[in-house]
Amino acid sequence: MTITLTTGSLLILLGLYALLTQDNLLRIIIGFSLANTGVHLIIVSLGYLKNRTAPILNDAMIAAGPETQIVDPLPQALVLTAIVIGFAITAFLLAFALRIYHTYGTLSLSNLVDKS
């Protein structure tokens, strides 16, 4: 659990660093994706409980009775939803960057400020 929390935190920090320091739009989009993936890792790792089973109802779980401990499926469902939303936002950002490149001929933010 600590490995995934640490990895998620590092991905978020790396993504925020790219968002704040890069001048190229594609690098900023990659930084957003890294931060998004880090958030997913942290949510999944916080939803993990040791010595619990997956929340799948089958004959073995029904036979074991109510004392069987299962993992809460809500964090997993939230991460699946967040992955889809993050993918849609990344696709939108890439389409926006492509439109900017076709219009201005550059992806550098400092060059875009000079051209406008």
N, C-alpha and C positions, 0 to 999 in steps of 0.2 A: 504494500500500500504506500509506503513512503517513497518508493522508487517512482511510482506513477504520479504522486503528488509533486515530487521534485521535478520530474520531467515536464509535467503540465505547467508548473510555475516558471520553469526556464523557457518553455515555448512562449508563454505569455509575455515574459520580459523581453525575449528576442523579438517577438512580433511588435511590441510597443516601441522598442528601440528602432526597428525598421520604419514604423509609422511616423516617428518623430524626427528622424535624422535623414531619411533618404529624399533625394530630389527626383528620382525617376518614378513615374506612376506604376509601372509594373512591379518594382521592388516594394512599393507601398502596398499594393494588392497582395503580394506574397506575404508581407508582414501581417496583414489582416488575417490571412488564412492560417498563419502560424499561431497567432493569438487565439483564433477561433478553435483550432485543434487543441491548444493547451487548456482552454475552458472545458472542452469535451472530456479530456482526460481527468481533470480534477473532479468534475461531476460524477463520472463513472467510479473513480476511486473512492469518493465519499459515500457512494451508495453501496460499496462492497462491505459485507459483514462476514467475518471469519466463521468457518464451520457451518455455513448455511448452504442450502441447495437452491437451484434455479427455480423460479416461479412457474414451473410447468406442471399442470395437473395431469398425472397419469396414474395407472393402477398402483404402482409402488408407493406413491405419496398418499393416496387415499387409504391404502392398507396400513400405512405407518401411523395415521391418526393426526389429531390436532397438535400433538406435541412436536411435530416436525417443524423445524425452523426454516423458513424460506426468506430469500432476499427480496427486499421491496422492489417491485418492477418500475416504480415511478421514475427514478433517475435514468433508467435505461430508456424509457419512453421519451423523457425530456431530451436526452442526448440524440436520439433518432430524429426528433423534430428539429432540434438545433442544427443537426448536420444538413438536413434538407434546406432549412432557411439560410444557413451559411453558404451552401452551394449556390442557391439562387442569388444571393447578394454578390458573391464572387463572380458569377456569370454576368450580372448587371454591371459590376465595376469593370470587367474586362471589355464588355461591349461599349461602355462609356469611354474607356481608354482608347479603344480602336477608333471610335468616332472623333475623339480629340486628335489622334494621330493623323487621320485622314483630313481633318479640317486645318490643323496648324502645322503638321509635318514634324512634330516633336512630342516627346513624352516627358521632357524635363520641365518641372514646375517653374524654375527660374526663367526659362525661355518663354513659357506661356505668359508670364507676367509682363515680359518685355513686348510681346506681340499684341497684347490687348489694349 
